[in-house]
Amino acid sequence: MYIFVIFLCGVANFAMHRAMLESNHPLIAEARGNFRKILGPYGSYMLEFFMLAAAMIFASMGMLTAVIFYFVYTLANCAAAWILFFNKH
């Protein structure tokens, strides 16, 4: 059950991540440029994947804290996406 919850959160994180990268917001464009210099064109996706994989590994070991932390991380991403898309100042 833990892995399923983390998987659903991971799908949501990747969807929000892609939407934010495709938004062409100046802040996101600057961050994307920095990631490209260090990790290549798909560096932010790789970091997102490694966080998901680590959370799933810890959840498979029965660690409820992995589920809680990854869920909080998903909520933080959701809040950032909300601010980015609905704060039109």
Steps between C-alpha positions, in 0.01 A plus 500: 500500500787737579652453156166567332456829689853608410442398138187719481689789658782442252262521204366827639853632557609422145185660358552817705871500415431484128229767519733731687785445254273568204353814657788721379491694827818708538589343835460149361695589185791621713495188717480278192805674356699430816398134501597464134848631572555249779291192417407529135162561335309244707675554833194615690306195381786276616496657847122455515538135398773430756287649776207283393717188479652563843158555654370177342802304623456628853125433484565143385701457819190602696606851594188711550718811534596467131133522406443796729805692375422431134138605555616825662738550205205452264296756694790745477520448123125550476525826695784621277304415185192672639697817573668492160182454299249702699707796621476726194669812639 
